[in-house]
Amino acid sequence: LSMTRNHLVMLAAAALYSLHGPSVSADWPTYLHDNSRAGYSTEQLALPLDMRWVYTSPAPPEMAWEGPRDEPFEGLQMRHRVAFDNVLHTVIVEDCAFFGSSVDNKVYCVDLATGKPRWQFFTDGPVRLVPTVVAGDQDAGGLASAKVYFGSDDGYAYCVDAETGTLVWKFRPRPSRLVVNNGRFISQWPIRTGVLVDEGRAYFGASLLPWRESYLFAVDAETGGTDGDRYFVRRLDNVTMEGPLALLPGKYLVSTQGRVPPKIFALDDGRSLGSLSGGGGSFVVLTSDSVIHGPGNKTGWLTASSLDTLESVASIKDGNAIVVAGDISFVLMDDALVCTNYVERKELWSSPCRGGLALILAGDTLFVG
């Protein structure tokens, strides 16, 4: 699933539909499939992929932060470290695809077979990250009682009904005046972490600049409320939470910060547990014992850091994306796709691959974007 200029090409969606018909057996309900951001589904897609439809955006998406200049800096070709919103990412649940748009400030639900809109939900600012869809009553079937969660640059986190697009609740940390960011009017506290849902709690951050306060939230996923011991509103200083949150069940919440390393937070009350070592970047992938993040330094690499000690344990030069499936990792580099036993740090195979920026694994097939 990718954005080529302003065309959203639903190749993977079409393949899933052609394999299973209207009832898709394996959903892809959040960014990179799950809250660990592993980018891996056991679903085996039908090959070759078959183009079913193309969505054309009114204009190409523009990122919240401009990238580095094309010319080298001090002899180095700089990498963009805050590219979390460079495309319109999508998720798939049942027979629908969902995506947000930074172009027209909307979240879309479209029919997976035809691409025709089922509903659209307007916000007052760019929606820069993909929604999270949480299934409802399994006995009801379809999207009945399922919810869609997302954040907007207007400063609100939203929950809407997955079947109708009707607003269930919205939440913002505090009223704010609008400011101009890269040509768009936005809140001083935009929601640029997406909304991560786990064990009945919806987690998200409101953040823009490190010299202004930021906020981290855990609210009731059903009501948007904060009353009770399970929920919190945490004020944070000297952080910039931008890019999808990731979660290790029962332990940690991880937030990327773009130009500086990610931060670790406690799930129960949102207290800061420190920052990781190595570079920054706008994505993280969690394993049982560590977190992988990047491309975080000025010239681009992936860093693996221990969740317990926060120290760097490994680095991968020129790494652009990574998928982790059990003990095996697949790393997309500038000029190769490399398979490694992640636990033993042993390379298993390497295949030439140039120009790749995105990677997912479905069944036993890797897809490079």
C-alpha positions in Angstrom: 0.0 0.0 0.0 1.7 3.2 -1.1 1.4 6.8 -2.2 3.0 7.6 -5.6 2.8 11.4 -5.7 -1.0 11.7 -5.2 -2.2 8.2 -6.1 -3.0 5.7 -3.3 -2.3 2.3 -4.8 -4.1 -0.5 -3.0 -2.2 -3.4 -4.3 -2.0 -5.4 -1.1 -5.6 -4.6 -0.4 -6.6 -5.9 -3.8 -4.6 -9.1 -3.3 -6.2 -9.8 0.1 -9.6 -9.3 -1.4 -9.0 -11.4 -4.5 -7.8 -14.2 -2.2 -10.6 -14.2 0.3 -13.5 -12.3 -1.3 -15.5 -9.9 0.8 -14.6 -11.6 4.2 -10.9 -11.0 4.8 -9.5 -13.5 7.3 -6.5 -11.4 8.5 -6.9 -7.8 9.3 -4.1 -5.1 9.2 -5.7 -2.8 11.9 -3.0 -0.4 12.8 0.3 1.0 11.6 2.6 -1.8 10.6 0.0 -4.4 11.6 0.3 -4.3 15.4 1.4 -2.3 18.4 4.9 -3.5 18.3 5.1 -2.2 14.7 6.6 -5.5 13.5 5.3 -5.1 9.9 4.4 -8.8 9.7 1.2 -10.8 9.1 0.9 -14.6 8.7 -1.6 -14.0 5.9 -0.4 -15.5 2.6 -1.3 -13.2 -0.3 -2.4 -14.4 -3.7 0.3 -13.6 -6.3 0.7 -12.0 -8.7 -1.0 -8.9 -7.2 -4.0 -7.6 -9.2 -4.7 -3.9 -9.5 -8.4 -3.3 -8.5 -8.6 0.4 -8.0 -6.6 3.6 -7.4 -7.6 6.5 -5.2 -6.4 10.0 -6.4 -5.8 12.6 -3.7 -6.7 16.2 -4.5 -3.0 17.0 -4.2 0.2 15.2 -3.1 0.7 15.1 0.7 3.1 17.7 2.2 5.0 16.7 5.3 4.8 18.6 8.5 8.6 19.2 8.5 10.7 19.8 5.5 13.6 17.5 4.8 17.2 18.4 4.7 18.5 20.3 1.7 19.6 18.3 -1.3 23.2 19.6 -1.2 25.6 17.8 1.3 26.3 19.3 4.7 29.9 19.1 5.8 30.4 16.5 3.1 27.5 14.4 4.3 24.3 13.6 2.4 21.7 14.2 5.1 18.6 11.9 5.7 15.1 13.0 6.6 14.6 12.0 10.2 11.0 13.2 10.7 9.3 11.6 7.6 6.5 9.9 9.5 3.9 11.5 7.2 5.5 11.2 3.8 2.6 9.0 2.5 -1.0 8.2 3.2 -0.7 5.0 5.2 -3.7 2.6 5.2 -5.2 -0.1 7.4 -7.6 -2.9 6.5 -10.3 -4.4 8.7 -13.0 -6.7 7.4 -14.0 -5.5 3.9 -12.9 -1.9 4.3 -9.7 0.2 4.0 -9.2 3.2 6.2 -6.7 6.1 5.8 -6.2 9.7 6.9 -5.3 12.6 4.7 -3.0 15.5 5.4 -4.3 17.1 2.2 -7.9 17.6 2.9 -8.1 17.0 6.7 -10.2 13.9 6.5 -10.3 10.2 7.5 -11.7 7.9 4.8 -13.4 4.5 4.9 -13.6 2.9 1.5 -14.9 -0.4 0.2 -12.0 -2.8 -0.2 -13.3 -4.3 -3.4 -14.3 -1.1 -5.3 -12.5 1.8 -3.6 -15.8 3.7 -3.3 -16.2 5.8 -0.1 -18.4 4.4 2.6 -17.9 7.5 4.8 -15.6 10.5 5.3 -14.9 12.3 8.6 -13.7 15.9 8.6 -11.3 17.4 11.2 -10.0 21.0 11.4 -6.4 20.0 10.6 -4.2 17.6 8.7 -4.5 13.9 9.7 -0.9 12.8 9.3 -0.9 9.2 10.7 -2.9 6.2 9.9 -6.0 5.4 12.1 -6.2 2.5 14.4 -9.3 0.2 14.1 -10.4 -1.8 17.1 -12.9 -4.7 16.6 -16.1 -4.7 18.4 -18.5 -7.5 19.4 -17.4 -10.6 17.5 -20.9 -12.0 17.6 -22.3 -9.0 15.8 -20.1 -9.6 12.7 -18.6 -7.1 10.3 -17.7 -3.6 11.6 -20.6 -3.5 14.1 -19.5 -1.8 17.3 -15.9 -1.5 16.0 -14.2 1.9 16.5 -11.7 4.0 14.6 -9.1 6.1 16.5 -6.9 8.9 15.1 -5.3 12.2 15.9 -5.3 15.5 14.0 -3.2 18.6 13.8 -6.3 20.5 15.1 -5.2 19.2 18.5 -7.9 16.6 19.0 -7.8 12.8 19.3 -10.9 11.2 17.9 -12.9 8.0 18.2 -15.6 7.4 15.5 -17.9 4.5 14.7 -16.2 2.2 12.1 -19.4 1.4 10.3 -20.9 4.9 10.0 -18.1 7.4 10.8 -20.3 8.9 13.5 -18.3 10.7 16.3 -18.1 8.8 19.5 -15.8 11.1 21.4 -13.0 13.6 20.9 -10.4 14.8 23.4 -7.8 17.7 23.5 -5.3 18.6 26.2 -6.2 22.3 26.3 -7.6 25.0 24.1 -5.0 26.7 22.0 -4.7 29.3 19.3 -3.8 28.3 15.8 -0.2 28.7 14.5 1.3 28.3 11.1 3.4 25.1 10.5 4.7 24.5 7.0 1.9 26.5 5.4 -1.0 25.0 7.4 -2.9 26.3 10.4 -2.6 23.9 13.3 -3.0 23.7 17.1 0.0 24.4 19.3 -0.5 20.8 20.6 -1.2 18.7 17.5 -1.7 14.9 17.9 1.1 13.5 15.8 1.6 10.2 17.5 -1.5 8.5 16.2 -3.7 6.7 18.7 -2.6 3.4 20.1 -5.2 1.2 21.8 -4.4 -1.5 24.3 -6.4 -3.2 27.1 -9.2 -0.7 26.9 -6.9 2.4 27.0 -6.2 4.8 24.1 -2.7 6.3 24.3 -1.6 9.4 22.4 0.6 12.4 22.7 0.1 16.2 22.0 3.5 17.8 21.1 5.1 20.2 18.7 8.3 22.0 20.0 10.7 20.9 22.7 10.7 24.3 24.4 7.0 24.1 25.0 5.3 21.6 27.2 3.9 18.4 25.7 1.3 16.0 27.0 0.9 12.2 27.1 -2.5 10.6 27.6 -4.1 7.3 28.5 -7.9 7.7 28.2 -10.8 5.3 28.3 -11.0 3.9 24.8 -14.8 3.7 25.1 -15.6 7.1 26.4 -12.5 9.3 26.1 -12.6 9.9 29.8 -9.7 10.1 32.3 -11.4 9.3 35.6 -10.0 6.2 37.3 -6.6 4.8 38.2 -6.1 3.2 34.8 -5.9 6.6 33.0 -3.6 9.6 33.1 -2.7 13.0 31.7 1.0 13.5 32.0 2.7 16.9 31.3 6.2 16.5 29.8 9.0 19.0 29.2 11.8 19.0 26.6 10.2 16.3 24.4 8.9 16.2 20.8 6.5 13.3 20.4 6.0 12.8 16.6 5.6 9.5 14.8 3.6 6.3 15.7 3.7 5.2 19.3 4.8 1.6 20.0 4.0 -0.6 23.0 5.5 -3.6 24.8 2.5 -5.3 26.6 2.5 -4.8 30.3 5.8 -2.7 30.3 6.6 0.2 28.1 5.3 2.8 25.7 7.8 4.2 23.2 7.6 7.5 21.4 9.9 8.7 18.6 11.3 12.2 18.6 12.7 12.7 15.1 16.1 14.3 15.4 16.8 12.8 18.9 16.5 9.3 20.3 13.1 7.9 21.3 11.8 8.1 24.9 10.4 5.3 27.0 7.4 5.8 29.3 5.7 3.6 31.9 2.3 2.2 30.8 0.6 2.6 34.2 1.1 6.3 34.7 3.1 7.8 31.8 6.2 8.7 33.8 9.4 9.1 31.8 11.9 6.2 32.0 14.6 7.8 30.0 15.8 8.1 26.4 17.4 5.4 24.2 20.9 5.6 22.9 21.9 6.1 19.3 20.1 8.1 16.7 16.6 9.3 16.4 14.2 8.8 13.6 10.4 8.6 13.2 9.7 4.9 13.6 10.4 2.1 16.2 10.0 -1.7 16.1 9.7 -3.5 19.4 11.0 -7.0 20.1 10.7 -8.8 23.5 14.0 -7.4 24.8 14.9 -4.4 22.7 13.7 -1.6 20.4 14.9 -0.8 16.9 14.7 2.8 15.7 15.8 5.0 12.9 17.0 6.0 10.3 18.1 8.3 13.1 21.4 9.8 12.5 22.3 12.4 9.9 23.4 9.9 7.3 21.0 7.1 8.2 21.2 4.0 10.3 19.1 1.7 12.4 19.9 1.3 16.1 18.9 -1.6 18.4 18.7 -0.5 22.0 18.0 -2.5 25.2 14.6 -1.7 26.7 16.0 -2.4 30.2 19.3 -0.6 30.1 18.5 2.0 27.3 21.9 1.4 25.9 22.7 0.7 22.2 23.5 -2.9 21.5 23.8 -2.9 17.7 23.6 -0.6 14.6 22.9 -1.2 11.0 24.4 1.3 8.5 22.2 2.5 5.6 19.1 0.8 7.1 15.8 2.2 5.9 13.2 -0.3 7.3 13.0 -3.5 9.2 10.5 -6.3 9.7 10.8 -8.7 12.7 9.1 -12.2 12.6 10.1 -14.2 15.7 13.9 -14.6 15.8 14.2 -13.5 12.1 14.6 -9.9 10.9 14.5 -8.5 7.4 16.4 -5.2 6.9 15.9 -3.0 3.9 19.1 -1.2 3.2 20.1 1.3 0.5 21.3 -1.4 -1.9 20.2 -4.8 -0.4 17.5 -6.7 1.4 19.2 -8.7 4.3 17.8 -11.6 6.3 19.3 -12.1 9.8 18.7 -14.3 12.8 18.0 -11.4 15.1 18.8 -13.3 18.3 22.1 -14.8 17.1 23.1 -11.7 15.1 23.8 -14.0 12.1 23.2 -13.1 8.5 21.2 -15.8 6.6 21.0 -14.3 3.1 21.2 -11.0 1.2 19.6 -10.0 -2.1 20.3 -6.8 -4.2 17.6 -4.2 -3.8 18.1 -0.5 -4.5 15.8 2.4 -3.8 13.5 0.7 -1.2 12.0 2.8 1.6 9.2 0.6 3.0 9.0 -3.1 3.9 6.2 -5.5 5.0 6.0 -9.3 5.3 2.9 -11.2 4.5 3.1 -15.0 4.8 6.4 -15.9 3.2 6.5 -12.9 0.8 8.3 -9.7 1.4 6.9 -6.5 -0.2 9.2 -3.6 -0.8 7.9 -0.1 -1.5 
